[in-house]
Amino acid sequence: MYKSILVALDGSPWAESVIPFVEQIAGPLDLEVILLHVVPPLPVGARAALGRSVEDDLRIRSGEAHEYLATLAAELRTKGIRVRAEVRSGDAYAEILAGAREVGADLVAMTTHGRGGLGRLLIGSVADAVQRQAEVPVLLMRTTERELARRRAGAAR
C-alpha cells in the first residue's frame, strides 16, 4: 500500500494541476505528500546578465522555491494532509528520481504536456525520463490548455 507520494513541481500552474488529484487520494488514504521542486542551473550567459555567481544564483532561486513550496504546503495542511517540501538543484529528471529514492516515496505524481514525436525528440521530456527510469510507479497527468483555463476560471469565482 502507498504511504507517500512525491509530487514534482516546477512552479507553473501546469505542473500544479496534479495537486487536486493528489488531494483526493492523500487525505482519505492518510498519505504523506512530498512536494519537490528542482532548481535547474542557469546557463552562464543568463547568470552573467543577472550579475550572479553560480552560488548566489542557486541560493536566490532555491530560496524562491522554498517560499513557493511553503505556500502550497500550507494550503494542503489546511485540508488535513500531511505534507513536507523538498528543494533540490540539478537536472530535473535525475533529481526527481534521486529525491523519490531518498524520501522513500511509493509513488511519483507529475504532469506532462503530452508531447510526442518531434516535440519530444527536440526538447526531451522530464516526465518521460522519470517514467522510464523510476523504481516506483509514476502517475502522469496530462493537462490540456482548455483544462487549465477551466480550472483558472473556477478558482476565480
Backbone as JSON, one array per atom type, in Angstrom:
{
  "sequence": "MYKSILVALDGSPWAESVIPFVEQIAGPLDLEVILLHVVPPLPVGARAALGRSVEDDLRIRSGEAHEYLATLAAELRTKGIRVRAEVRSGDAYAEILAGAREVGADLVAMTTHGRGGLGRLLIGSVADAVQRQAEVPVLLMRTTERELARRRAGAAR",
  "N": [[0.83, -1.19, 0.0], [0.39, 2.28, -0.61], [2.25, 4.83, 1.03], [3.41, 7.27, 0.81], [3.59, 10.08, -1.42], [5.47, 11.54, -3.91], [5.43, 14.68, -5.27], [6.2, 16.21, -8.14], [7.07, 19.44, -8.95], [7.27, 22.44, -10.9], [6.85, 25.08, -10.52], [4.93, 26.12, -12.16], [1.51, 26.77, -13.19], [0.63, 24.71, -14.75], [2.08, 22.42, -13.9], [1.12, 22.33, -11.3], [-1.44, 21.43, -11.65], [-1.79, 18.78, -11.03], [-2.16, 18.63, -8.35], [-4.91, 18.84, -7.24], [-5.84, 16.2, -7.76], [-4.03, 14.69, -6.26], [-4.71, 15.59, -3.72], [-7.24, 14.43, -3.46], [-6.69, 11.72, -3.15], [-4.71, 11.56, -1.18], [-5.68, 12.58, 1.3], [-7.96, 10.86, 2.16], [-6.59, 8.39, 2.23], [-4.62, 8.82, 4.03], [-2.01, 9.58, 3.24], [1.37, 10.7, 3.08], [2.43, 13.66, 1.58], [5.0, 14.68, -0.47], [6.29, 17.52, -1.59], [8.17, 18.45, -4.32], [10.58, 20.53, -5.71], [12.72, 21.19, -8.31], [15.58, 23.03, -8.84], [16.93, 24.09, -11.68], [20.21, 24.48, -13.15], [21.21, 27.72, -14.23], [22.06, 28.86, -17.51], [25.4, 30.01, -18.26], [25.46, 32.52, -19.58], [22.99, 33.65, -18.89], [23.22, 33.9, -16.11], [25.35, 35.68, -16.05], [24.16, 37.92, -17.22], [22.42, 38.58, -15.21], [24.18, 39.21, -13.31], [25.15, 37.42, -11.38], [26.83, 35.03, -9.35], [27.44, 31.47, -9.56], [26.87, 30.3, -7.07], [25.45, 32.37, -5.74], [23.23, 32.64, -7.45], [22.04, 30.09, -7.25], [21.42, 30.07, -4.51], [19.56, 32.19, -4.32], [17.48, 31.41, -6.12], [16.81, 28.93, -4.99], [15.84, 29.75, -2.53], [13.55, 31.12, -3.37], [12.14, 28.94, -4.39], [11.71, 27.46, -2.05], [9.96, 29.21, -0.69], [7.78, 29.21, -2.46], [6.98, 26.46, -2.35], [6.38, 26.33, 0.37], [4.05, 27.84, 0.56], [2.23, 26.29, -0.97], [2.31, 23.95, 0.57], [1.25, 24.82, 3.0], [-1.4, 25.32, 2.24], [-2.25, 22.71, 1.65], [-2.01, 21.56, 4.17], [-4.06, 22.83, 5.54], [-6.15, 21.36, 4.68], [-5.94, 19.06, 5.99], [-3.91, 17.36, 5.2], [-0.93, 15.55, 5.43], [2.19, 16.92, 4.85], [5.32, 17.7, 3.34], [8.12, 19.63, 2.2], [10.57, 19.69, -0.36], [13.55, 20.93, -1.77], [15.66, 20.72, -4.48], [18.67, 20.84, -6.44], [19.8, 20.85, -9.82], [19.76, 18.59, -12.61], [16.52, 18.12, -13.76], [15.02, 15.58, -14.16], [16.82, 13.67, -13.11], [17.12, 14.54, -10.48], [14.51, 14.34, -9.54], [14.15, 11.57, -9.6], [16.22, 10.8, -7.81], [15.37, 12.16, -5.52], [12.9, 10.9, -4.99], [13.79, 8.36, -4.35], [15.39, 8.9, -2.07], [13.57, 9.97, -0.18], [11.93, 7.88, 0.14], [9.59, 7.54, -1.36], [6.51, 6.13, -2.44], [5.17, 6.5, -4.73], [5.33, 8.55, -7.6], [4.07, 11.6, -8.64], [3.14, 13.64, -11.32], [2.76, 16.18, -13.87], [2.32, 16.13, -17.44], [3.08, 17.47, -20.62], [2.35, 16.04, -22.71], [3.57, 15.82, -25.16], [4.58, 14.44, -28.25], [6.46, 12.51, -30.63], [8.3, 14.58, -32.81], [8.38, 16.87, -31.16], [8.98, 15.86, -28.61], [11.42, 14.69, -29.2], [13.01, 16.91, -29.88], [12.93, 18.64, -27.6], [12.96, 17.01, -25.45], [11.74, 15.15, -22.58], [10.97, 15.5, -19.34], [9.09, 14.15, -17.81], [8.8, 11.77, -19.3], [11.37, 10.66, -19.05], [11.47, 10.28, -16.27], [9.35, 8.48, -15.92], [10.32, 6.25, -17.34], [12.58, 5.52, -15.89], [12.09, 5.39, -13.17], [11.96, 3.79, -9.96], [9.68, 3.28, -8.68], [6.05, 3.31, -9.03], [4.76, 5.69, -11.42], [2.64, 8.35, -11.7], [1.3, 9.98, -14.3], [-0.14, 12.93, -15.27], [-1.88, 14.27, -17.83], [-2.44, 17.47, -18.85], [-4.51, 19.67, -20.52], [-4.53, 22.79, -22.36], [-7.11, 23.81, -22.38], [-8.28, 22.56, -20.13], [-6.69, 23.65, -18.1], [-7.37, 26.36, -18.34], [-10.07, 26.18, -17.64], [-9.87, 25.42, -14.95], [-8.61, 27.67, -13.9], [-10.63, 29.57, -14.29], [-12.59, 28.54, -12.6], [-11.33, 28.82, -10.13], [-11.25, 31.55, -9.91], [-13.77, 32.29, -9.24]],
  "CA": [[0.0, 0.0, 0.0], [1.12, 3.53, -0.67], [2.36, 5.62, 2.25], [3.81, 8.64, 0.47], [3.59, 10.48, -2.83], [6.33, 12.67, -4.26], [4.79, 15.47, -6.32], [7.21, 17.03, -8.81], [6.52, 20.73, -9.37], [8.27, 23.36, -11.47], [6.42, 26.46, -10.28], [3.94, 26.54, -13.14], [0.14, 26.28, -12.99], [0.55, 23.45, -15.48], [2.55, 21.36, -13.0], [0.25, 22.31, -10.12], [-2.74, 20.84, -11.95], [-1.86, 17.43, -10.45], [-2.43, 18.74, -6.9], [-6.26, 18.42, -6.84], [-5.93, 14.74, -7.77], [-3.26, 14.22, -5.11], [-5.55, 15.88, -2.54], [-8.34, 13.47, -3.4], [-6.26, 10.41, -2.68], [-3.84, 11.66, 0.0], [-6.47, 12.76, 2.51], [-8.66, 9.64, 2.59], [-5.67, 7.27, 2.46], [-3.64, 9.29, 5.0], [-0.69, 9.53, 2.62], [2.2, 11.88, 3.19], [2.74, 14.27, 0.3], [6.29, 15.37, -0.51], [6.35, 18.44, -2.73], [9.56, 18.59, -4.76], [10.88, 21.49, -6.77], [14.13, 21.12, -8.71], [16.11, 24.28, -9.38], [17.95, 23.74, -12.68], [21.25, 25.5, -13.29], [21.03, 28.69, -15.31], [23.22, 28.97, -18.4], [26.38, 31.02, -17.87], [25.06, 33.81, -20.12], [21.86, 34.18, -18.11], [23.76, 34.33, -14.81], [26.15, 36.88, -16.28], [23.23, 39.03, -17.45], [21.85, 38.93, -13.9], [25.28, 39.6, -12.43], [25.18, 36.49, -10.26], [27.71, 33.86, -9.37], [26.7, 30.21, -9.5], [26.4, 30.12, -5.7], [24.4, 33.37, -5.47], [22.05, 32.3, -8.23], [21.42, 28.91, -6.66], [20.86, 30.46, -3.21], [18.38, 33.02, -4.55], [16.39, 30.62, -6.72], [16.4, 27.92, -4.01], [15.0, 30.46, -1.57], [12.25, 31.34, -4.02], [11.48, 27.63, -4.48], [11.24, 27.14, -0.7], [8.78, 30.04, -0.43], [6.72, 28.68, -3.32], [6.5, 25.2, -1.8], [5.79, 26.58, 1.69], [2.68, 28.3, 0.33], [1.44, 25.12, -1.36], [2.24, 23.03, 1.71], [0.3, 25.39, 3.97], [-2.75, 25.09, 1.71], [-2.57, 21.29, 1.82], [-2.17, 21.29, 5.61], [-5.4, 23.29, 5.96], [-7.09, 20.32, 4.26], [-5.65, 17.87, 6.8], [-2.96, 16.48, 4.51], [0.46, 15.6, 5.9], [2.99, 17.37, 3.71], [6.63, 18.33, 3.53], [8.64, 20.19, 0.96], [11.99, 19.45, -0.66], [14.11, 21.65, -2.91], [16.91, 20.14, -4.94], [19.19, 21.55, -7.6], [20.43, 20.0, -10.81], [18.95, 18.15, -13.74], [15.19, 17.83, -13.2], [14.62, 14.18, -14.06], [17.74, 12.96, -12.22], [16.83, 14.95, -9.11], [13.21, 13.76, -9.17], [14.42, 10.16, -9.31], [17.01, 10.72, -6.58], [14.52, 12.61, -4.42], [11.93, 9.84, -4.71], [14.54, 7.29, -3.68], [15.86, 9.34, -0.75], [12.47, 10.16, 0.77], [11.19, 6.63, 0.23], [8.26, 7.69, -1.96], [5.91, 4.93, -3.03], [4.56, 6.92, -5.98], [5.69, 9.88, -8.09], [2.97, 12.2, -9.4], [3.54, 14.85, -12.04], [2.03, 16.42, -15.1], [3.06, 16.06, -18.69], [2.47, 18.22, -21.72], [1.86, 15.05, -23.66], [4.18, 15.96, -26.48], [5.08, 13.2, -28.83], [7.19, 12.65, -31.89], [9.38, 15.55, -32.97], [8.43, 17.75, -30.0], [9.71, 15.17, -27.54], [12.79, 14.49, -29.67], [13.74, 18.17, -29.85], [13.07, 19.27, -26.29], [13.03, 16.0, -24.41], [10.61, 15.11, -21.68], [11.31, 15.12, -17.98], [8.11, 13.13, -17.41], [9.12, 10.53, -19.98], [12.58, 10.11, -18.43], [11.12, 9.8, -14.92], [8.52, 7.28, -16.09], [11.12, 5.13, -17.82], [13.68, 5.13, -15.0], [11.7, 5.36, -11.76], [11.91, 2.5, -9.29], [8.33, 3.19, -8.12], [5.07, 3.74, -10.03], [4.69, 7.11, -11.76], [1.35, 8.8, -12.18], [1.45, 11.14, -15.18], [-1.42, 13.55, -15.6], [-1.79, 15.16, -18.99], [-3.36, 18.59, -18.71], [-4.61, 20.47, -21.74], [-4.73, 24.24, -22.16], [-8.53, 24.01, -22.07], [-8.49, 22.15, -18.74], [-6.02, 24.64, -17.26], [-8.2, 27.57, -18.38], [-11.28, 25.89, -16.88], [-9.52, 25.46, -13.53], [-8.38, 29.09, -13.53], [-11.93, 30.24, -14.23], [-13.25, 28.04, -11.39], [-10.64, 29.39, -8.97], [-11.51, 32.99, -9.86], [-15.13, 32.52, -8.74]],
  "C": [[0.87, 1.25, 0.0], [1.1, 4.25, 0.67], [2.72, 7.06, 1.94], [3.86, 8.84, -1.04], [4.54, 11.66, -2.99], [5.66, 13.39, -5.43], [5.84, 16.42, -6.88], [6.55, 18.3, -9.36], [7.63, 21.61, -9.92], [7.89, 24.82, -11.28], [5.34, 26.94, -11.22], [2.54, 26.05, -12.77], [-0.06, 24.93, -13.67], [0.94, 22.29, -14.55], [1.64, 21.22, -11.78], [-1.09, 21.64, -10.39], [-2.87, 19.41, -11.45], [-2.28, 17.48, -8.97], [-3.86, 18.37, -6.53], [-6.44, 16.9, -6.82], [-5.21, 14.16, -6.54], [-4.05, 14.45, -3.82], [-6.63, 14.82, -2.37], [-7.92, 12.1, -2.88], [-5.45, 10.48, -1.38], [-4.64, 11.77, 1.29], [-7.12, 11.48, 2.98], [-7.72, 8.47, 2.91], [-4.58, 7.6, 3.47], [-2.21, 9.14, 4.48], [0.07, 10.82, 2.92], [2.52, 12.37, 1.78], [4.08, 14.99, 0.43], [6.3, 16.21, -1.77], [7.82, 18.65, -3.06], [9.67, 19.59, -5.88], [12.38, 21.39, -7.05], [14.52, 22.44, -9.35], [17.21, 23.91, -10.38], [19.02, 24.84, -12.75], [20.93, 26.45, -14.44], [22.26, 28.66, -16.21], [24.12, 30.13, -17.97], [25.95, 32.41, -18.35], [23.94, 34.46, -19.33], [22.34, 34.66, -16.75], [24.56, 35.62, -14.97], [25.26, 38.1, -16.47], [22.6, 39.5, -16.14], [22.92, 39.4, -12.93], [25.41, 38.71, -11.21], [26.24, 35.42, -10.46], [26.83, 32.61, -9.32], [26.08, 30.04, -8.11], [25.27, 31.09, -5.37], [23.1, 33.03, -6.2], [21.31, 31.13, -7.61], [20.76, 29.25, -5.32], [19.57, 31.25, -3.4], [17.22, 32.19, -5.08], [15.91, 29.49, -5.8], [15.51, 28.54, -2.95], [13.62, 30.72, -2.12], [11.45, 30.04, -4.1], [10.94, 27.21, -3.11], [9.98, 27.93, -0.36], [7.57, 29.53, -1.21], [6.12, 27.4, -2.72], [5.86, 25.39, -0.43], [4.34, 27.03, 1.56], [1.78, 27.13, -0.04], [1.26, 24.15, -0.19], [1.24, 23.53, 2.75], [-1.14, 25.16, 3.52], [-3.17, 23.63, 1.9], [-2.79, 20.95, 3.29], [-3.55, 21.74, 6.1], [-6.47, 22.27, 5.59], [-6.81, 19.0, 4.98], [-4.68, 16.9, 6.17], [-1.58, 16.67, 5.12], [1.35, 15.92, 4.71], [4.34, 17.9, 4.18], [7.15, 18.76, 2.18], [10.15, 19.95, 0.85], [12.39, 20.29, -1.86], [15.46, 21.02, -3.21], [17.41, 20.98, -6.12], [19.9, 20.56, -8.52], [19.51, 19.7, -11.95], [17.61, 17.63, -13.21], [14.9, 16.34, -13.07], [15.53, 13.4, -13.1], [17.44, 13.3, -10.76], [15.47, 14.45, -8.63], [13.4, 12.3, -8.79], [15.19, 10.0, -7.99], [16.18, 11.12, -5.36], [13.52, 11.54, -4.02], [12.59, 8.7, -3.94], [14.87, 7.69, -2.24], [14.74, 9.52, 0.26], [11.63, 8.9, 0.93], [9.78, 6.73, -0.32], [7.8, 6.38, -2.58], [5.33, 5.22, -4.41], [5.1, 8.31, -6.32], [4.52, 10.38, -8.92], [3.46, 13.49, -10.04], [2.69, 15.01, -13.29], [2.96, 16.25, -16.3], [2.32, 16.88, -19.72], [1.91, 17.26, -22.76], [2.41, 15.21, -25.06], [4.64, 14.6, -26.98], [5.93, 13.52, -30.04], [8.31, 13.66, -31.85], [9.5, 16.47, -31.77], [9.22, 17.13, -28.87], [11.17, 15.0, -27.94], [13.61, 15.77, -29.53], [13.95, 18.72, -28.46], [13.17, 18.27, -25.16], [11.82, 16.05, -23.52], [11.07, 14.62, -20.32], [10.38, 13.99, -17.53], [8.44, 11.78, -18.03], [10.35, 9.87, -19.34], [12.29, 9.56, -17.04], [10.33, 8.5, -15.04], [9.37, 6.06, -16.47], [12.12, 4.61, -16.79], [13.3, 5.01, -13.53], [11.63, 3.94, -11.23], [10.54, 2.26, -8.65], [7.34, 3.6, -9.21], [5.07, 5.27, -10.21], [3.31, 7.4, -12.31], [1.59, 10.06, -13.0], [0.07, 11.66, -15.53], [-1.2, 14.52, -16.75], [-2.86, 16.23, -18.83], [-3.34, 19.41, -19.99], [-4.76, 21.94, -21.39], [-6.17, 24.52, -21.77], [-8.82, 23.68, -20.61], [-7.87, 23.17, -17.78], [-6.84, 25.92, -17.21], [-9.48, 27.37, -17.57], [-11.0, 25.96, -15.38], [-9.27, 26.88, -13.06], [-9.69, 29.82, -13.37], [-12.66, 29.81, -12.97], [-12.65, 28.64, -10.14], [-10.94, 30.88, -8.8], [-12.89, 33.3, -9.29], [-15.19, 32.62, -7.26]]
}
